[in-house]
Amino acid sequence: MDVDVVVIGMGPGGEEVAGSLAEAGLSVVGIEDRLVGGECPYWGCIPSKAMVRAADVLAEGRRIPGLAGTATIEAGWAPVAERVAEVTAAWDDRAAVERFTGKGGRLIRGKGRISGTGEVTVGDQVIRARRGIVVATGTAPAVPPIDGLAGTPYWTNREAIETKELPESLIVLGGGAIGCELAQVFARFGSRVTVVEAGPRLLSLEEPESSDLLMKTFGHEGIEVRLDAKAERIRHDGGFVVNDDLRAERLLVAIGRRTNLRGLGLGAVGLDEAARFVDVDDRLRAADGVWAVGDVTGKGAFTHVSVYQARIATRAILGEDGPPADYRALPRVTFTDPEIGAVGLTESQAREQGLDVRVYNTDLANNTRGWLHHAEGFIKLIESEGRLVGGTAAGPMGGEILGALAVAVHGEVPVERLRHMMYAFPTFHRALDAALL
Ligand SMILES: Cc1cc2nc3c(=O)[nH]c(=O)nc-3n(C[C@H](O)[C@H](O)[C@H](O)COP(=O)(O)OP(=O)(O)OC[C@H]3O[C@@H](n4cnc5c(N)ncnc54)[C@H](O)[C@@H]3O)c2cc1C
């Protein structure tokens, strides 16, 4: 079969490139091994945020005493499982497939592999791509080689999202964004949760203050966190036992994500198959006639990164102009409560880059809305040469307040200008004013 473009992997990045190119009139084949839409709508962002929303509602209910009277809360997992089945269409990708084919694209199910310059093979079908190949194969849960783990019925994000039953107790390996979000969800529904993190803090890539805040909240909510704690041995005897002294009904492995470049045939176009990520330039080009987008590029494992890159790759393939990829204002949100929104550089990253840094900090308890809300959180801003290069908004709706910080970092707005604008009173984002003063 001869076409213009072949896209391998139809997650958010692949779907965006393939759909846009098909809409632009190119003949496009998308190859997908599992479900069109990828991790985000079926086992990632969307169902996990449905779970977070349910857990947050419970937490709000529990805040009634002292603010609005009394409440009896009886948590139940059944509506959560039902809502997850609804938002994932019970793990059925028909709507996504129709979206793509409706734009003129052709879908082939199976595992795609580059078999030569401008050539992809799926099963025994060979497809020649006149204009290019796009690799958008994403990531899968990383499972560490811990003694005793293999062969046990441990959970990754996929089983945790699909569960119809609330576990009585849960050990979460890994205190990153996925581990923290799911730990809090299950704990708020009544599971006894322990987070085991090998490093010295939670959310290791974010500001240490974000970890401190989550440690405090998790402490109040009865979530045990073991830092600097490496899982070395795991036993399954009906339940899970980690390092002989920690026991729970379920074990969730959330230590990170891994790409799998082996078997993709990247060597056929001169790329390194042993690498962790596909190396791309600022137009997402990996080799002559080959582009890569999404988690597989290692620029940030977020849906918004894949879609952003996909739009740039689309323009490049169509030969259109446009700005190159720019990751200075990469936003990240951990949807815990308090929510941790961050953009650009952390203080230590900025210092490591040798920047001359000025740091602003304010506690949300000193902000009127924060005080009214009984909120815990903070805003931390990193300035270099009169412009913000990073910031964290932690607290209620931290990810929404982040929008203002992302605009400031992306638009290189002078701090002096931010200092002399009005911030609506009494909002959480008005804490930016306090921070800058
Ligand atoms: C629990 C969880 C929560 C998350 N929450 C958020 C969030 O709130 N916000 C956010 O921005 N991000 C979130 N993410 C991350 C987000 O899901 C990913 O960054 C995003 O899905 C990456 O998109 P992608 O296009 O790179 O690939 P993926 O979504 O990984 O999709 C790649 C697709 O390629 C297919 N594939 C792989 N190899 C082949 C092959 N050889 N042939 C054919 N098909 C192949 C796979 O089956 C898969 O469908 C979350 C992730 C998880 C696990």
The ligand as an SDF file (V2000), in Angstrom:
LIG
                    3D

 53 58  0  0  0  0  0  0  0  0999 V2000
   -2.5900    7.4350   35.6170 C   0  0  0  0  0  0  0  0  0  0  0  0
   -2.1260    8.4950   34.6540 C   0  0  0  0  0  0  0  0  0  0  0  0
   -2.5890    9.7830   34.7860 C   0  0  0  0  0  0  0  0  0  0  0  0
   -2.1820   10.7670   33.8990 C   0  0  0  0  0  0  0  0  0  0  0  0
   -2.6710   12.0260   34.0640 N   0  0  0  0  0  0  0  0  0  0  0  0
   -2.2980   12.9920   33.2050 C   0  0  0  0  0  0  0  0  0  0  0  0
   -2.8240   14.3070   33.3240 C   0  0  0  0  0  0  0  0  0  0  0  0
   -3.6320   14.5870   34.2160 O   0  0  0  0  0  0  0  0  0  0  0  0
   -2.4380   15.2410   32.4270 N   0  0  0  0  0  0  0  0  0  0  0  0
   -1.5520   14.9610   31.4280 C   0  0  0  0  0  0  0  0  0  0  0  0
   -1.2340   15.8480   30.6370 O   0  0  0  0  0  0  0  0  0  0  0  0
   -1.0200   13.7210   31.2930 N   0  0  0  0  0  0  0  0  0  0  0  0
   -1.3790   12.7440   32.1570 C   0  0  0  0  0  0  0  0  0  0  0  0
   -0.8670   11.4740   31.9930 N   0  0  0  0  0  0  0  0  0  0  0  0
    0.1110   11.2400   30.9220 C   0  0  0  0  0  0  0  0  0  0  0  0
   -0.5650   11.0470   29.5570 C   0  0  0  0  0  0  0  0  0  0  0  0
   -1.4950    9.9860   29.6320 O   0  0  0  0  0  0  0  0  0  0  0  0
    0.4970   10.7600   28.5090 C   0  0  0  0  0  0  0  0  0  0  0  0
    1.4740   11.7590   28.5500 O   0  0  0  0  0  0  0  0  0  0  0  0
   -0.0970   10.7070   27.1050 C   0  0  0  0  0  0  0  0  0  0  0  0
   -1.0660    9.6980   26.9940 O   0  0  0  0  0  0  0  0  0  0  0  0
    1.0240   10.4630   26.0990 C   0  0  0  0  0  0  0  0  0  0  0  0
    0.5180   10.4790   24.8220 O   0  0  0  0  0  0  0  0  0  0  0  0
    1.3230    9.8280   23.6210 P   0  0  0  0  0  0  0  0  0  0  0  0
    0.6630   10.3150   22.4110 O   0  0  0  0  0  0  0  0  0  0  0  0
    2.7720   10.0540   23.7620 O   0  0  0  0  0  0  0  0  0  0  0  0
    1.1490    8.2490   23.7590 O   0  0  0  0  0  0  0  0  0  0  0  0
    0.2560    7.2070   24.5210 P   0  0  0  0  0  0  0  0  0  0  0  0
   -0.9440    7.7910   25.1330 O   0  0  0  0  0  0  0  0  0  0  0  0
    1.1690    6.4250   25.3850 O   0  0  0  0  0  0  0  0  0  0  0  0
   -0.2420    6.3010   23.3180 O   0  0  0  0  0  0  0  0  0  0  0  0
    0.6530    5.5970   22.5040 C   0  0  0  0  0  0  0  0  0  0  0  0
   -0.1290    4.5490   21.7260 C   0  0  0  0  0  0  0  0  0  0  0  0
    0.7610    3.8840   20.8550 O   0  0  0  0  0  0  0  0  0  0  0  0
    0.3980    2.5140   20.7960 C   0  0  0  0  0  0  0  0  0  0  0  0
    1.5770    1.7740   20.3470 N   0  0  0  0  0  0  0  0  0  0  0  0
    2.7720    1.6240   20.9770 C   0  0  0  0  0  0  0  0  0  0  0  0
    3.6160    0.9330   20.2040 N   0  0  0  0  0  0  0  0  0  0  0  0
    2.9520    0.6430   19.0580 C   0  0  0  0  0  0  0  0  0  0  0  0
    3.3060   -0.0300   17.8770 C   0  0  0  0  0  0  0  0  0  0  0  0
    4.5300   -0.5370   17.6800 N   0  0  0  0  0  0  0  0  0  0  0  0
    2.3660   -0.1580   16.8990 N   0  0  0  0  0  0  0  0  0  0  0  0
    1.1200    0.3580   17.0660 C   0  0  0  0  0  0  0  0  0  0  0  0
    0.7440    1.0120   18.1650 N   0  0  0  0  0  0  0  0  0  0  0  0
    1.6650    1.1580   19.1440 C   0  0  0  0  0  0  0  0  0  0  0  0
   -0.0360    2.1970   22.1940 C   0  0  0  0  0  0  0  0  0  0  0  0
   -0.8980    1.0700   22.1960 O   0  0  0  0  0  0  0  0  0  0  0  0
   -0.7450    3.4760   22.6120 C   0  0  0  0  0  0  0  0  0  0  0  0
   -2.1280    3.4190   22.3670 O   0  0  0  0  0  0  0  0  0  0  0  0
   -1.2720   10.4520   32.8650 C   0  0  0  0  0  0  0  0  0  0  0  0
   -0.8020    9.1510   32.7160 C   0  0  0  0  0  0  0  0  0  0  0  0
   -1.2150    8.1770   33.5880 C   0  0  0  0  0  0  0  0  0  0  0  0
   -0.6980    6.7850   33.4200 C   0  0  0  0  0  0  0  0  0  0  0  0
  1  2  1  0
  2  3  1  0
  2 52  2  0
  3  4  2  0
  4  5  1  0
  4 50  1  0
  5  6  2  0
  6  7  1  0
  6 13  1  0
  7  8  2  0
  7  9  1  0
  9 10  1  0
 10 11  2  0
 10 12  1  0
 12 13  2  0
 13 14  1  0
 14 15  1  0
 14 50  1  0
 15 16  1  0
 16 17  1  0
 16 18  1  0
 18 19  1  0
 18 20  1  0
 20 21  1  0
 20 22  1  0
 22 23  1  0
 23 24  1  0
 24 25  2  0
 24 26  1  0
 24 27  1  0
 27 28  1  0
 28 29  2  0
 28 30  1  0
 28 31  1  0
 31 32  1  0
 32 33  1  0
 33 34  1  0
 33 48  1  0
 34 35  1  0
 35 36  1  0
 35 46  1  0
 36 37  1  0
 36 45  1  0
 37 38  2  0
 38 39  1  0
 39 40  1  0
 39 45  2  0
 40 41  1  0
 40 42  2  0
 42 43  1  0
 43 44  2  0
 44 45  1  0
 46 47  1  0
 46 48  1  0
 48 49  1  0
 50 51  2  0
 51 52  1  0
 52 53  1  0
M  END
$$$$
